[in-house]
Amino acid sequence: MARFLLRRLFSILISIIGATLVIFTLTRFGPDPVDLYLGDSQAEVTEEFIQMIRAELGVDKSLPEQYARWVWSILRLDMGQSIGTLRPVSEIIKIHIGTTLILAAGAWVFAISVGISIGVLSAVKRATFWDYIGRSFALFGQATPQFWSGVMAILIFAVILGWFPAGTLGNREGFIFEWSNLRHWILPWIVLGWPASAGIMRLTRSSMLEILDSEYIKLARAKGVAPQKIIWKHGLRNALIPPLTSALILLADYLNGALVVEIIFSLPGIGTVALNQAVYDNDWPLLAGTVLCFIGIYVSFAFLADILYALIDPRIRYA
């Protein structure tokens, strides 16, 4: 198992190095940072002041030296300063990452609980009404884009029925699980978690069907083991490896890909900041910092999935 994890750790390190090269290269393809920094006042300043700004932004060196200085700053947890707001990038990320974390965690819990539950039910009740309901749930979940399901959720549950707010986080006073705060999160959690719950449902159903048709399950039934024990102890426990691996990758995807849901429901998350402040304003330090943050989250959860996979599957221990 140690050799397997070392190989995975080495591949993740190579991936991060490659990602920093791609991020650095793409950010240098944009407009001149000095033009973004000075704006319309560039014609009113002296050449010495422009050179001072270049030195402050770190763009007065050669590209290899700029890359080395940028990587060294990242290793010291210094992501630079936003050109548009003149604030540290790490401070901006710290302010907005909490909203994305809550959104991703809630959608992940919804996807796991609903996906596994419906997947087990669909496998146990194979070729029945409940199986068709579960498969229809998975079909619509994977075929429906989030921008459409989000708008439909707002139209039905916020505008027509009036059960939930149409967006924003309200006044955010008190504990998050108080109903006045929680009701702002329910629709975003469901919209973000529905496609993933559909995928987990299909994985769980396929894995459970394979396990329930295995010889040791037939032997347990012949011995008179209770059906509930067969399903939850012998069946689900051995069928959880594919859903578990997928679930951790999905959480990383949520943290990285909640942009559409944040925009639809007007949530001040890190995805909204990356789009509105970094992309639209060509703020390359902020863009590089947010993208690097997303990459770090993704590879961390991918490595955690490898660790759990190695602990659950005995075959990995001999790799």
SERO-4910 file (N, C-alpha, C, O; in steps of 0.05 Angstrom, whole numbers):
BEGIN
 pado doro    nc1    nc2    nc3   cac1   cac2   cac3    cc1    cc2    cc3    oc1    oc2    oc3
  Met    A     17    -24      0      0      0      0     17     25      0     10     45    -13
  Ala    A     40     24     15     58     48     16     68     55    -12     70     78    -19
  Arg    A     76     34    -27     86     40    -54     64     52    -72     70     70    -88
  Phe    A     40     42    -69     17     54    -84     13     83    -77      9     99    -95
  Leu    A     13     90    -51      8    117    -43     31    135    -51     27    159    -58
  Leu    A     56    125    -50     79    141    -59     78    147    -88     84    169    -97
  Arg    A     69    128   -104     66    133   -133     44    154   -138     48    171   -155
  Arg    A     22    152   -123      1    172   -126     10    199   -117      3    219   -130
  Leu    A     25    200    -95     35    226    -86     54    239   -106     54    263   -110
  Phe    A     71    222   -118     90    233   -138     74    243   -163     81    264   -174
  Ser    A     54    229   -171     38    238   -195     23    264   -188     20    281   -205
  Ile    A     14    266   -163      0    291   -156     20    315   -156     13    337   -164
  Leu    A     45    310   -146     65    331   -146     71    340   -175     73    364   -180
  Ile    A     74    321   -193     78    328   -221     55    344   -232     59    363   -247
  Ser    A     30    336   -225      7    350   -234      6    379   -224     -1    397   -239
  Ile    A     14    383   -199     14    411   -188     35    428   -202     30    451   -209
  Ile    A     58    416   -207     79    431   -221     70    439   -249     73    461   -258
  Gly    A     58    419   -263     47    426   -290     25    446   -289     23    463   -307
  Ala    A      8    445   -268    -13    465   -266     -2    493   -261    -12    512   -272
  Thr    A     19    496   -245     30    522   -240     42    533   -266     41    557   -272
  Leu    A     54    516   -282     65    525   -308     43    535   -327     46    556   -340
  Val    A     21    520   -328     -1    528   -345    -14    554   -335    -19    572   -351
  Ile    A    -18    556   -309    -30    581   -298    -13    605   -304    -22    625   -313
  Phe    A     13    602   -298     31    624   -303     32    633   -332     32    656   -338
  Thr    A     33    613   -350     35    619   -378      9    633   -388     11    653   -403
  Leu    A    -14    623   -380    -39    635   -389    -43    663   -378    -54    680   -393
  Thr    A    -35    668   -353    -38    695   -342    -20    715   -356    -26    739   -356
  Arg    A      1    706   -369     19    725   -383     10    730   -411     22    747   -425
  Phe    A    -11    716   -421    -22    721   -447    -42    745   -448    -49    754   -469
  Gly    A    -49    754   -424    -69    775   -423    -57    803   -427    -34    805   -436
  Pro    A    -73    824   -422    -63    851   -425    -40    857   -406    -35    842   -387
  Asp    A    -26    879   -412     -4    887   -395    -15    894   -367    -33    910   -365
  Pro    A     -3    882   -345    -13    888   -319    -12    917   -311    -28    927   -296
  Val    A      8    931   -322     10    960   -316    -14    975   -327    -24    993   -314
  Asp    A    -24    968   -351    -48    980   -362    -72    975   -344    -88    993   -340
  Leu    A    -74    951   -333    -96    945   -315    -94    960   -289   -114    969   -278
  Tyr    A    -69    962   -280    -65    975   -254    -69   1005   -255    -82   1017   -237
  Leu    A    -59   1018   -276    -61   1047   -278    -87   1057   -291    -97   1079   -285
  Gly    A    -98   1041   -309   -123   1049   -322   -119   1073   -341    -99   1074   -355
  Asp    A   -138   1091   -339   -137   1115   -357   -116   1135   -348   -110   1154   -363
  Ser    A   -104   1132   -324    -85   1151   -315    -57   1146   -323    -38   1159   -314
  Gln    A    -53   1126   -341    -26   1118   -349    -11   1141   -363     13   1144   -360
  Ala    A    -26   1156   -379    -13   1178   -394     -4   1201   -376     11   1218   -385
  Glu    A    -14   1202   -351     -8   1224   -334     15   1218   -315     23   1236   -299
  Val    A     27   1195   -316     48   1188   -298     75   1186   -313     75   1184   -338
  Thr    A     96   1187   -298    123   1187   -310    132   1158   -316    120   1139   -306
  Glu    A    153   1156   -332    164   1130   -339    176   1117   -314    175   1092   -311
  Glu    A    187   1133   -296    199   1122   -272    177   1109   -254    181   1088   -242
  Phe    A    154   1122   -253    132   1111   -237    122   1085   -249    115   1066   -235
  Ile    A    121   1083   -276    112   1059   -290    132   1036   -283    124   1014   -278
  Gln    A    158   1042   -284    178   1022   -278    176   1013   -249    180    989   -242
  Met    A    169   1032   -231    165   1024   -203    141   1006   -200    142    987   -184
  Ile    A    120   1011   -215     96    993   -214    103    966   -225     94    945   -214
  Arg    A    119    965   -246    127    939   -257    143    923   -237    140    899   -234
  Ala    A    161    937   -223    177    923   -202    159    914   -179    163    892   -169
  Glu    A    140    930   -172    122    922   -150    105    898   -158     99    881   -141
  Leu    A     96    897   -183     80    874   -193     97    850   -200     87    828   -204
  Gly    A    123    854   -201    141    832   -207    143    824   -237    150    802   -243
  Val    A    135    843   -254    136    837   -283    159    851   -297    159    853   -322
  Asp    A    178    860   -282    201    873   -294    224    853   -299    245    861   -309
  Lys    A    220    828   -291    241    807   -294    234    790   -319    213    793   -331
  Ser    A    253    772   -325    248    753   -346    226    733   -338    221    730   -314
  Leu    A    214    719   -357    192    701   -351    201    678   -332    187    672   -313
  Pro    A    224    665   -337    233    644   -318    236    655   -289    229    642   -270
  Glu    A    248    679   -287    251    690   -260    225    698   -248    221    694   -224
  Gln    A    206    708   -264    179    714   -254    166    688   -243    153    689   -222
  Tyr    A    169    667   -259    156    641   -250    169    631   -224    154    623   -206
  Ala    A    195    633   -222    208    623   -198    200    640   -174    195    629   -152
  Arg    A    199    666   -177    191    684   -155    162    679   -147    155    679   -124
  Trp    A    144    674   -167    116    668   -161    113    642   -146     98    641   -127
  Val    A    127    621   -155    125    596   -141    136    598   -113    124    587    -94
  Trp    A    158    613   -109    169    616    -82    149    631    -64    147    625    -41
  Ser    A    135    651    -75    115    665    -60     92    647    -52     81    648    -30
  Ile    A     84    629    -71     62    610    -65     70    592    -43     54    586    -25
  Leu    A     95    582    -43    104    564    -22    104    578      5    102    565     26
  Arg    A    107    605      5    105    620     30     77    630     36     73    647     53
  Leu    A     57    618     21     28    625     24     23    654     18      5    666     29
  Asp    A     39    666      0     35    693     -9     26    692    -38     42    686    -56
  Met    A      1    697    -43    -10    696    -70    -10    723    -85    -21    725   -107
  Gly    A      3    742    -73      4    768    -86    -19    786    -79    -35    781    -60
  Gln    A    -21    808    -93    -41    829    -88    -59    832   -112    -50    833   -135
  Ser    A    -85    834   -107   -104    838   -129   -100    865   -142    -96    885   -128
  Ile    A   -100    865   -168    -96    890   -183   -120    908   -180   -118    933   -178
  Gly    A   -144    896   -181   -168    912   -180   -175    924   -153   -184    947   -152
  Thr    A   -171    909   -132   -178    918   -105   -155    926    -87   -158    937    -66
  Leu    A   -130    920    -97   -106    926    -81   -106    912    -54    -94    922    -35
  Arg    A   -119    889    -52   -120    873    -28   -105    847    -32   -104    837    -55
  Pro    A    -94    835    -11    -81    809    -15   -100    788    -25   -123    786    -16
  Val    A    -91    772    -44   -108    752    -56   -117    731    -35   -140    722    -35
  Ser    A    -98    724    -18   -105    704      3   -127    715     21   -144    699     31
  Glu    A   -128    741     26   -149    752     43   -176    751     29   -197    745     41
  Ile    A   -176    756      3   -201    755    -13   -212    726    -13   -236    721    -10
  Ile    A   -194    707    -18   -202    679    -18   -212    670      9   -232    656     11
  Lys    A   -199    679     31   -208    672     58   -236    682     64   -251    669     78
  Ile    A   -242    706     54   -269    717     59   -291    702     45   -312    697     57
  His    A   -286    693     21   -307    681      4   -307    651      4   -327    639     -5
  Ile    A   -286    638     13   -284    609     11   -304    595     30   -313    573     24
  Gly    A   -312    609     51   -331    597     70   -358    591     57   -370    570     62
  Thr    A   -368    610     41   -393    605     27   -392    581      9   -410    565      8
  Thr    A   -370    579     -6   -367    556    -24   -364    530     -9   -375    510    -18
  Leu    A   -351    531     14   -348    506     30   -375    497     41   -381    473     40
  Ile    A   -391    515     50   -418    508     60   -435    497     38   -450    477     41
  Leu    A   -435    511     15   -450    502     -8   -441    474    -17   -458    457    -22
  Ala    A   -415    470    -19   -405    444    -28   -411    422     -8   -419    400    -16
  Ala    A   -407    427     18   -412    407     38   -441    399     39   -447    375     41
  Gly    A   -459    418     38   -488    411     39   -497    396     15   -512    376     17
  Ala    A   -487    404     -9   -494    389    -33   -482    361    -33   -495    342    -43
  Trp    A   -458    358    -21   -445    332    -20   -461    313     -1   -465    290     -8
  Val    A   -470    323     22   -486    307     40   -512    299     27   -520    276     30
  Phe    A   -524    317     13   -549    310     -2   -544    289    -23   -559    270    -25
  Ala    A   -522    292    -38   -516    273    -60   -510    245    -48   -520    225    -59
  Ile    A   -494    244    -27   -487    218    -16   -511    204     -4   -516    181    -10
  Ser    A   -526    218     13   -548    206     27   -570    197      8   -581    175     10
  Val    A   -578    215    -10   -599    209    -29   -590    188    -50   -604    170    -56
  Gly    A   -566    192    -60   -556    174    -81   -553    145    -71   -561    126    -85
  Ile    A   -540    141    -48   -537    114    -37   -563    102    -29   -568     78    -35
  Ser    A   -580    117    -17   -606    107     -8   -623     97    -32   -634     75    -32
  Ile    A   -625    114    -52   -641    107    -75   -628     84    -91   -641     67   -102
  Gly    A   -601     84    -92   -587     63   -105   -591     35    -92   -595     15   -106
  Val    A   -590     34    -66   -596      9    -52   -625      1    -56   -630    -23    -61
  Leu    A   -643     19    -53   -671     13    -57   -676      3    -86   -691    -17    -89
  Ser    A   -664     15   -105   -668      7   -133   -657    -20   -138   -668    -36   -154
  Ala    A   -634    -27   -126   -622    -53   -130   -638    -75   -116   -642    -97   -127
  Val    A   -647    -70    -91   -662    -90    -76   -689    -94    -89   -699   -117    -90
  Lys    A   -702    -73    -99   -728    -75   -112   -725    -76   -142   -739    -62   -156
  Arg    A   -706    -91   -152   -700    -92   -180   -725    -99   -197   -740   -117   -191
  Ala    A   -728    -84   -219   -749    -88   -239   -777    -84   -227   -797    -96   -235
  Thr    A   -779    -67   -206   -804    -60   -194   -810    -30   -199   -794    -16   -211
  Phe    A   -832    -21   -188   -839      7   -190   -818     25   -178   -811     46   -189
  Trp    A   -806     17   -155   -786     33   -142   -760     34   -158   -746     55   -158
  Asp    A   -754     13   -172   -731     13   -189   -734     32   -212   -715     47   -219
  Tyr    A   -757     33   -224   -762     51   -246   -762     80   -236   -753     98   -251
  Ile    A   -772     85   -212   -771    112   -201   -742    121   -196   -734    143   -203
  Gly    A   -726    103   -185   -698    110   -180   -683    115   -206   -667    134   -207
  Arg    A   -687     98   -226   -673    102   -251   -682    128   -265   -667    141   -279
  Ser    A   -708    135   -262   -718    160   -274   -705    184   -260   -698    204   -272
  Phe    A   -702    181   -233   -689    202   -218   -660    206   -228   -651    229   -231
  Ala    A   -646    184   -233   -619    186   -243   -618    197   -271   -600    213   -278
  Leu    A   -637    189   -288   -637    199   -315   -641    229   -317   -626    243   -331
  Phe    A   -661    239   -302   -666    268   -303   -644    284   -289   -637    306   -297
  Gly    A   -632    272   -268   -610    286   -254   -586    289   -271   -573    310   -270
  Gln    A   -579    269   -287   -555    271   -304   -560    286   -330   -542    296   -342
  Ala    A   -585    287   -338   -592    300   -364   -599    330   -361   -599    344   -381
  Thr    A   -605    338   -337   -614    366   -332   -591    384   -324   -578    379   -304
  Pro    A   -585    405   -340   -563    423   -332   -571    440   -308   -595    445   -304
  Gln    A   -551    447   -293   -556    461   -268   -568    489   -272   -584    499   -256
  Phe    A   -561    502   -294   -572    529   -298   -602    527   -304   -616    546   -297
  Trp    A   -611    505   -315   -640    502   -320   -654    493   -295   -675    505   -288
  Ser    A   -643    473   -281   -656    464   -256   -656    485   -235   -675    487   -219
  Gly    A   -635    502   -234   -635    524   -215   -657    544   -220   -670    553   -201
  Val    A   -660    552   -245   -681    571   -252   -708    559   -246   -726    573   -236
  Met    A   -713    534   -253   -738    521   -248   -744    518   -218   -767    521   -210
  Ala    A   -723    513   -202   -727    511   -174   -735    538   -162   -753    539   -144
  Ile    A   -723    560   -172   -731    586   -162   -759    593   -171   -775    603   -155
  Leu    A   -766    586   -196   -793    592   -206   -815    577   -190   -835    588   -183
  Ile    A   -810    551   -185   -831    535   -172   -832    539   -142   -853    545   -131
  Phe    A   -809    537   -129   -808    536   -100   -805    564    -87   -812    567    -63
  Ala    A   -796    583   -102   -793    610    -91   -815    629   -101   -826    644    -85
  Val    A   -820    629   -127   -839    648   -138   -868    638   -136   -885    652   -125
  Ile    A   -873    613   -144   -901    603   -144   -909    594   -117   -930    603   -107
  Leu    A   -894    577   -104   -901    566    -78   -892    584    -55   -905    584    -34
  Gly    A   -871    598    -58   -861    616    -37   -849    602    -13   -849    613      9
  Trp    A   -839    577    -17   -828    562      6   -800    571     13   -793    571     37
  Phe    A   -784    579     -6   -756    585     -1   -750    612    -14   -764    621    -33
  Pro    A   -729    625     -5   -720    650    -19   -709    644    -47   -700    622    -52
  Ala    A   -710    665    -64   -701    661    -91   -670    663    -93   -659    655   -114
  Gly    A   -657    672    -73   -628    674    -74   -617    691    -51   -632    698    -32
  Thr    A   -591    696    -51   -575    710    -31   -575    693     -5   -587    672     -3
  Leu    A   -561    703     15   -558    689     41   -573    703     63   -570    695     86
  Gly    A   -590    723     57   -605    737     78   -586    753     96   -565    762     87
  Asn    A   -594    757    121   -578    773    139   -556    758    152   -538    769    164
  Arg    A   -557    731    150   -536    713    161   -531    718    191   -508    717    200
  Glu    A   -551    723    206   -549    727    235   -556    701    249   -574    686    241
  Gly    A   -541    695    270   -547    670    286   -534    646    274   -516    648    256
  Phe    A   -542    622    283   -531    597    275   -541    589    247   -563    595    240
  Ile    A   -523    576    232   -530    569    204   -554    550    202   -569    551    183
  Phe    A   -557    533    223   -579    513    221   -606    524    232   -625    509    234
  Glu    A   -606    549    239   -632    562    245   -648    564    219   -636    569    198
  Trp    A   -674    561    220   -690    560    196   -687    585    179   -688    584    155
  Ser    A   -685    608    192   -683    633    178   -658    634    160   -658    647    139
  Asn    A   -637    620    168   -612    618    152   -612    593    134   -603    594    111
  Leu    A   -622    571    145   -621    546    131   -638    546    105   -630    534     85
  Arg    A   -660    560    106   -678    560     83   -665    573     58   -674    569     35
  His    A   -644    590     62   -630    602     39   -612    581     26   -604    585      3
  Trp    A   -605    560     39   -586    540     29   -599    516     16   -586    502      0
  Ile    A   -624    511     22   -636    485     14   -637    483    -17   -629    462    -27
  Leu    A   -648    502    -31   -649    501    -60   -621    499    -73   -618    482    -90
  Pro    A   -602    515    -65   -575    512    -77   -563    484    -71   -550    473    -89
  Trp    A   -567    473    -48   -557    447    -41   -569    426    -60   -555    409    -71
  Ile    A   -595    427    -63   -609    407    -80   -601    410   -109   -595    390   -123
  Val    A   -600    434   -119   -593    439   -147   -564    430   -153   -559    417   -174
  Leu    A   -546    436   -135   -518    428   -139   -514    398   -135   -498    385   -148
  Gly    A   -529    386   -117   -525    358   -110   -541    338   -127   -534    314   -127
  Trp    A   -561    347   -141   -578    328   -156   -562    313   -177   -565    288   -178
  Pro    A   -547    326   -195   -532    310   -215   -513    289   -203   -511    267   -213
  Ala    A   -500    297   -182   -481    279   -169   -495    256   -155   -486    233   -156
  Ser    A   -518    261   -142   -533    240   -130   -543    220   -150   -545    196   -145
  Ala    A   -549    230   -174   -557    211   -196   -534    193   -204   -538    169   -208
  Gly    A   -510    204   -206   -487    187   -212   -481    167   -191   -475    144   -196
  Ile    A   -482    176   -165   -477    158   -143   -498    136   -142   -493    113   -135
  Met    A   -523    143   -148   -545    124   -148   -539    102   -168   -543     78   -162
  Arg    A   -530    109   -192   -525     89   -212   -501     71   -204   -502     47   -209
  Leu    A   -480     83   -193   -457     68   -184   -466     48   -162   -458     25   -162
  Thr    A   -481     58   -142   -490     41   -120   -508     19   -130   -505     -4   -121
  Arg    A   -526     25   -148   -544      4   -158   -529    -17   -173   -533    -41   -168
  Ser    A   -510    -10   -190   -495    -29   -205   -478    -47   -187   -477    -71   -190
  Ser    A   -465    -34   -168   -448    -49   -149   -464    -67   -131   -456    -90   -126
  Met    A   -487    -58   -122   -504    -74   -105   -516    -98   -120   -517   -120   -109
  Leu    A   -523    -94   -145   -534   -116   -161   -512   -138   -165   -518   -162   -163
  Glu    A   -488   -129   -169   -466   -149   -172   -461   -164   -146   -457   -188   -147
  Ile    A   -462   -150   -124   -457   -163    -98   -480   -181    -91   -476   -203    -81
  Leu    A   -505   -172    -95   -528   -188    -88   -530   -214   -104   -543   -233    -96
  Asp    A   -517   -215   -127   -518   -239   -144   -493   -257   -139   -490   -277   -152
  Ser    A   -476   -249   -120   -452   -265   -115   -459   -290    -98   -481   -292    -87
  Glu    A   -440   -308    -97   -444   -334    -85   -447   -332    -55   -464   -346    -43
  Tyr    A   -431   -315    -42   -432   -313    -13   -459   -301     -3   -468   -308     19
  Ile    A   -471   -284    -19   -498   -274    -12   -519   -296    -14   -536   -298      3
  Lys    A   -516   -312    -35   -535   -335    -38   -531   -354    -14   -551   -366     -4
  Leu    A   -506   -358     -5   -501   -376     17   -513   -364     43   -525   -379     59
  Ala    A   -511   -338     47   -522   -325     70   -553   -328     70   -565   -333     91
  Arg    A   -565   -325     47   -594   -329     46   -602   -358     52   -622   -363     65
  Ala    A   -586   -377     42   -591   -405     47   -589   -412     77   -602   -429     87
  Lys    A   -571   -397     91   -568   -402    119   -590   -389    136   -591   -393    160
  Gly    A   -606   -373    123   -628   -360    138   -621   -333    150   -634   -324    169
  Val    A   -600   -320    140   -592   -294    151   -614   -274    144   -626   -274    123
  Ala    A   -620   -256    163   -641   -236    159   -636   -219    135   -613   -211    130
  Pro    A   -657   -213    119   -653   -197     95   -640   -170    100   -623   -161     84
  Gln    A   -648   -156    122   -636   -130    128   -606   -132    133   -591   -115    124
  Lys    A   -598   -153    146   -569   -157    151   -554   -163    126   -532   -154    122
  Ile    A   -567   -178    108   -554   -184     82   -550   -159     66   -529   -155     54
  Ile    A   -570   -142     66   -569   -117     50   -548    -98     61   -531    -89     46
  Trp    A   -550    -91     87   -534    -69     98   -507    -78    107   -488    -62    105
  Lys    A   -503   -102    117   -477   -111    127   -461   -125    106   -438   -118    101
  His    A   -473   -145     93   -457   -160     73   -458   -148     45   -438   -149     31
  Gly    A   -480   -136     38   -483   -125     11   -471    -97      9   -452    -93     -7
  Leu    A   -482    -78     23   -474    -50     20   -444    -46     28   -430    -30     15
  Arg    A   -435    -59     48   -408    -56     57   -388    -63     35   -368    -49     32
  Asn    A   -394    -83     20   -376    -91     -1   -381    -76    -27   -365    -77    -46
  Ala    A   -404    -63    -29   -410    -48    -53   -403    -19    -52   -407     -4    -71
  Leu    A   -391     -9    -29   -387     19    -25   -361     29    -37   -357     54    -38
  Ile    A   -343     12    -47   -318     22    -57   -321     41    -81   -310     63    -80
  Pro    A   -335     34   -102   -339     53   -124   -353     79   -116   -344    100   -123
  Pro    A   -376     78   -101   -388    103    -92   -371    120    -74   -371    144    -77
  Leu    A   -355    107    -56   -338    123    -39   -317    137    -54   -312    161    -49
  Thr    A   -304    124    -72   -283    137    -89   -295    160   -104   -284    182   -106
  Ser    A   -318    156   -116   -332    177   -131   -340    200   -114   -340    223   -122
  Ala    A   -349    194    -89   -359    214    -71   -338    235    -64   -344    259    -64
  Leu    A   -314    226    -58   -293    245    -51   -285    263    -75   -279    286    -72
  Ile    A   -284    251    -99   -278    267   -122   -300    287   -128   -295    309   -136
  Leu    A   -325    278   -122   -348    296   -126   -346    320   -107   -353    342   -115
  Leu    A   -337    316    -82   -335    338    -64   -314    358    -75   -319    383    -73
  Ala    A   -292    349    -86   -273    367    -98   -285    382   -122   -280    405   -126
  Asp    A   -301    367   -138   -314    380   -160   -334    401   -151   -336    422   -164
  Tyr    A   -348    396   -129   -366    416   -118   -351    442   -110   -360    464   -117
  Leu    A   -329    438    -96   -314    462    -88   -303    477   -112   -300    502   -111
  Asn    A   -298    463   -134   -287    476   -157   -308    485   -177   -304    504   -192
  Gly    A   -331    472   -177   -351    476   -198   -377    487   -190   -397    483   -203
  Ala    A   -378    500   -166   -403    511   -157   -409    538   -168   -427    552   -159
  Leu    A   -394    546   -189   -397    573   -200   -425    579   -210   -436    600   -204
  Val    A   -436    560   -226   -463    564   -238   -484    568   -216   -500    586   -218
  Val    A   -483    552   -196   -503    554   -174   -499    579   -158   -519    592   -151
  Glu    A   -474    587   -154   -469    612   -139   -480    636   -155   -491    655   -143
  Ile    A   -477    636   -181   -488    658   -197   -518    658   -197   -530    679   -194
  Ile    A   -531    635   -201   -560    633   -202   -572    643   -176   -592    658   -177
  Phe    A   -561    635   -154   -573    642   -128   -559    666   -114   -564    671    -91
  Ser    A   -542    680   -129   -529    704   -119   -514    699    -93   -518    714    -74
  Leu    A   -498    678    -92   -483    671    -68   -454    682    -71   -442    678    -92
  Pro    A   -444    695    -51   -417    707    -53   -395    687    -48   -380    690    -29
  Gly    A   -393    667    -65   -373    646    -62   -348    653    -78   -346    673    -91
  Ile    A   -328    635    -76   -303    639    -89   -306    637   -119   -290    650   -134
  Gly    A   -325    622   -129   -329    620   -158   -339    646   -170   -330    654   -191
  Thr    A   -357    659   -156   -367    685   -164   -345    706   -165   -344    722   -183
  Val    A   -328    705   -144   -306    724   -143   -287    719   -167   -277    738   -179
  Ala    A   -281    694   -172   -263    687   -194   -273    697   -221   -258    706   -238
  Leu    A   -300    696   -225   -311    704   -250   -314    735   -251   -305    747   -270
  Asn    A   -327    746   -231   -334    775   -233   -310    793   -229   -307    813   -243
  Gln    A   -292    786   -210   -269    803   -205   -244    795   -221   -230    813   -230
  Ala    A   -239    769   -223   -214    761   -236   -216    759   -266   -200    771   -280
  Val    A   -237    746   -277   -239    742   -305   -248    767   -319   -235    776   -338
  Tyr    A   -270    779   -310   -280    802   -324   -262    826   -322   -261    843   -340
  Asp    A   -247    829   -299   -229    852   -295   -201    846   -303   -183    863   -299
  Asn    A   -195    822   -314   -168    814   -321   -148    817   -298   -126    826   -301
  Asp    A   -158    810   -274   -142    812   -250   -126    785   -248   -135    767   -234
  Trp    A   -103    784   -261    -89    758   -263    -78    748   -236    -77    724   -232
  Pro    A    -69    765   -217    -61    753   -191    -84    739   -176    -80    718   -165
  Leu    A   -107    752   -177   -131    739   -164   -139    714   -179   -147    694   -167
  Leu    A   -138    715   -206   -146    692   -222   -127    669   -217   -135    646   -213
  Ala    A   -101    674   -216    -81    653   -211    -85    642   -183    -82    618   -179
  Gly    A    -90    659   -164    -94    649   -136   -118    632   -133   -117    611   -120
  Thr    A   -141    640   -145   -165    624   -143   -162    597   -158   -171    576   -148
  Val    A   -151    598   -182   -147    573   -197   -128    554   -182   -133    530   -181
  Leu    A   -107    565   -171    -88    548   -156   -102    537   -131    -96    514   -123
  Cys    A   -119    552   -118   -134    542    -95   -152    519   -103   -154    499    -89
  Phe    A   -166    522   -126   -183    500   -136   -166    475   -142   -175    453   -135
  Ile    A   -143    478   -154   -126    455   -160   -117    441   -135   -117    417   -133
  Gly    A   -109    457   -115   -100    446    -90   -122    430    -76   -117    408    -65
  Ile    A   -147    440    -77   -169    426    -65   -174    400    -80   -179    379    -67
  Tyr    A   -173    401   -106   -179    377   -122   -159    355   -117   -167    332   -112
  Val    A   -133    361   -118   -113    340   -115   -112    330    -86   -106    307    -82
  Ser    A   -119    347    -67   -120    338    -39   -142    317    -35   -137    296    -22
  Phe    A   -165    322    -45   -187    303    -42   -182    278    -59   -191    256    -52
  Ala    A   -169    281    -82   -163    258    -98   -143    240    -83   -146    215    -84
  Phe    A   -124    251    -69   -105    236    -54   -119    223    -30   -113    200    -23
  Leu    A   -137    237    -17   -153    226      5   -169    202     -5   -172    182      9
  Ala    A   -181    205    -29   -196    182    -40   -178    158    -45   -186    135    -40
  Asp    A   -153    163    -54   -134    141    -57   -128    127    -31   -125    103    -29
  Ile    A   -125    143     -9   -119    131     17   -142    114     27   -138     91     36
  Leu    A   -166    124     25   -189    109     34   -193     84     16   -201     63     26
  Tyr    A   -189     87     -9   -191     64    -27   -172     42    -20   -178     19    -20
  Ala    A   -147     51    -13   -127     31     -5   -133     18     21   -127     -6     25
  Leu    A   -146     32     39   -154     20     65   -177      1     62   -178    -18     77
  Ile    A   -196      7     44   -220     -9     41   -214    -34     25   -222    -56     32
  Asp    A   -199    -31      3   -194    -53    -15   -168    -67     -8   -147    -55    -11
  Pro    A   -169    -92      2   -145   -106     10   -125   -110    -13   -101   -113     -8
  Arg    A   -135   -111    -37   -117   -117    -60    -96    -95    -63    -74    -99    -73
  Ile    A   -104    -70    -55    -85    -47    -58    -61    -51    -40    -39    -41    -46
  Arg    A    -64    -65    -17    -43    -67      2    -19    -83     -8      3    -81      3
  Tyr    A    -24    -98    -29     -2   -115    -40      8   -103    -66     25   -116    -79
  Ala    A     -1    -80    -74      8    -68    -99     36    -57    -96     47    -47   -116
***
